[in-house]
């Protein structure tokens, strides 16, 4: 179910799909808006590009994205899993405890996750 990697934990995409459907996690897409526009995003995901993550994910900051629930575990994805791993580091520095990398959008889709455009 959970495995640990350098810099954060990995969540199996199948587990992320199940937990997202149940409302048990916050799903964040860390890709740029142009990428999301061309490929779509995981159903229910909040788009927070890596470049602005430290601002939009800081509950104490003025630019905090109110769609993020700091009390829930957060699962991140990008195109391949590299940027989402960087995102985990940012969230850890902001004080988030349960943050997971599910890899890329393709992993989500292969696990049965729906994509919206």
C-alpha positions in Angstrom: 0.0 0.0 0.0 2.6 2.6 1.1 6.3 2.5 0.3 8.9 5.0 1.3 11.2 6.8 -1.1 13.9 9.4 -0.5 12.0 12.6 0.3 8.6 11.1 0.8 6.2 8.3 0.7 4.7 6.6 -2.4 1.1 5.7 -2.7 0.0 3.0 -5.2 -2.1 4.7 -7.9 -4.9 2.1 -7.3 -5.0 3.2 -3.6 -5.1 6.9 -4.6 -8.0 6.2 -7.0 -10.0 4.4 -4.3 -9.2 7.0 -1.6 -10.0 10.0 -3.9 -13.4 8.5 -4.8 -14.1 8.1 -1.0 -13.0 11.6 -0.3 -10.2 10.4 2.0 -7.4 12.3 0.3 -6.7 15.7 -1.4 -5.4 15.0 -4.9 -3.1 17.7 -6.4 -1.8 18.0 -9.9 1.6 19.8 -9.8 1.9 20.3 -13.6 1.6 23.7 -15.4 -1.8 24.8 -16.6 -0.7 24.4 -20.2 0.0 20.7 -19.6 -3.3 20.2 -17.9 -5.1 21.9 -20.7 -3.5 19.5 -23.3 -3.9 16.2 -21.4 -6.7 16.8 -18.9 -6.4 16.0 -15.2 -7.4 13.4 -12.7 -11.0 13.7 -11.8 -11.3 15.8 -8.6 -7.7 17.0 -8.6 -6.7 20.5 -7.7 -4.2 22.1 -10.0 -1.3 23.7 -8.1 1.7 24.1 -10.4 5.0 23.3 -8.6 6.2 26.9 -9.2 3.4 28.3 -7.0 3.0 25.5 -4.6 4.8 27.1 -1.6 2.3 30.0 -1.8 -1.0 28.2 -2.6 -0.4 25.4 -0.1 0.6 27.5 2.8 -2.5 27.7 5.1 -1.0 30.8 6.8 -0.4 32.7 3.6 -2.6 35.1 1.7 -2.6 33.0 -1.5 -3.7 29.8 0.2 -5.9 27.6 -2.1 -9.1 27.1 0.0 -9.8 23.9 -1.9 -6.9 22.2 0.0 -7.9 20.5 3.2 -4.8 20.5 5.4 -6.4 17.9 7.7 -6.5 15.2 4.9 -3.6 13.3 3.5 -2.4 14.8 0.2 -1.5 12.7 -2.9 0.5 14.5 -5.7 1.1 13.6 -9.3 2.7 15.2 -12.4 3.7 13.8 -15.7 6.2 11.1 -14.5 6.5 11.5 -10.7 9.7 13.7 -10.5 7.9 17.0 -9.9 5.5 15.5 -7.5 8.4 14.3 -5.5 9.7 17.9 -5.4 6.2 18.9 -4.3 6.4 16.5 -1.4 9.5 18.3 -0.1 7.7 21.7 -0.3 4.7 20.4 1.6 6.8 18.8 4.2 8.6 22.2 4.8 5.2 23.8 5.1 4.3 21.3 7.9 2.2 18.8 6.1 2.6 15.4 7.6 0.9 12.9 5.2 2.0 13.6 1.7 2.3 10.9 -1.0 3.6 10.6 -4.6 1.4 8.6 -6.9 3.7 9.1 -9.9 2.3 10.5 -13.2 -1.1 11.1 -14.7 -0.7 7.9 -16.8 -0.3 5.9 -13.6 -3.5 7.3 -12.3 -5.3 6.5 -15.5 -3.9 3.0 -15.8 -5.2 2.3 -12.3 -8.7 3.1 -13.4 -8.7 6.8 -12.4 -10.9 9.0 -14.5 -9.5 12.0 -16.4 -11.5 15.2 -17.0 -10.8 17.9 -19.5 
